[in-house]
Amino acid sequence: MADYPVIFNLSGRLCVVVGGGPIGLRKVRGLLMAGARVRLITQDLCPEETVPAVVEILLRAYRPGDLEGAFLALAATGDPEVDKAVAAEARSLGIPISLPGLPAAGDFSLPAVLRRGDLTVTVSTGGRCPALAAHLAGRLGEWLPPAWETVVRISSAIRRMSLAFPDKLPYNQQVIACLLDAGLPQLIAADDKDAVNRLLQKVLGTDITLETLDVEWPDRQP
């Protein structure tokens, strides 16, 4: 069946992870990166595993009622019956549930993620082969180096200025395509600020520079 990709805003929202094994802890880390409040419910937690202090940890078995107030839930206990019980409670409360061990039984699956600042690229196999998704995300990382974080900031600034002064600054797919075709990411990666400013002036007008767009140049491109 076809899925429907979405990106949730989890900032400050409670997400519950049931199961503290490698998969569950990986989900915990991903949720924290998205700014979520995380509750981890697990009977066992390996001593060598370090869980950030901001995570609410309940060292016990899952109990009905543990999902109260959650925005999202993930069940990764390794026990299909427990995972299904968590899913049943989630659905009774209208909470989307992911079951990494039983992807077809869940409401959503988590893709492999590549981040470049505000640029987020995801790769999904519908939960069928996470290792392949992670491998492909890594390959995409070679094509989208860290310079793309600055590309996003420049594009966003152009859009903001265009909305504020629609008669003075063009902003559309053709403008962005022109900047990319002219090598904007490569110029940023080469740490050539002057060349970037010349490109902006050529495409957008002589009064447009990084400074007028209020885009801070990164200290150093990795």
Secondary structure by P-SEA (a helix, b strand, c coil): cbbbbbbbccccbbbbbccccaaaaaaaaaaaaaccbbbbbccccccccccccccccccccccccccccccbbbbccccaaaaaaaaaaaaaacbbbbccccccccccccccccccccbbbbbbcccccaaaaaaaaaaaaaacccaaaaaaaaaaaaaaaaaaccccccccaaaaaaaaaacaaaaaaaccaaaaaaaaaacccccccccccccccccccc
